[in-house]
Amino acid sequence: MKRTFTEARWRTDPRFRRLCRAMLQCSNEREIADFLRDVGTLSELYTWSERLTVAARLSEGESYREASIVTGASTTTVTRVASFLYDGEGGYQRILGAQHHHAASPMRGEDGVVRRAR
């Protein structure tokens, strides 16, 4: 029987933890790229890259529709990314905050947390 991650246990799964530790062993962008290429298909790498681009555009205040048109991502993907950007574990926010050097954006508060546009 094939095992899958669940919301309750994905973070503690030994295989996932090993993957996280492996990424921590990379010391530069080239090593990370080499590792990701070995563990992911080109399609998976493209999908992850696309999702990060969508998250960046949404965090800068772009509408879901604009993000979809500009990136070529489906509206389903944009919606999924947005749900994790705003209600996920904070991973996108940490990465995007580091990339923007915690610069204020239309949706980023003083504390650096991305907020939904109202």
Buried (B, 14 or more C-beta within 10 A) or exposed (E): EEEEEEEEEEEEBEEEEEEEEEEEEBEEEEEEEEBBEEEEEEEEBEBEEBBBBBBBBBBBEBEBEEBBEEBEBEEEBBEBBBEBBBEEEEEBBEEBBEEBEEEEBEBBEEEBEBEEEE
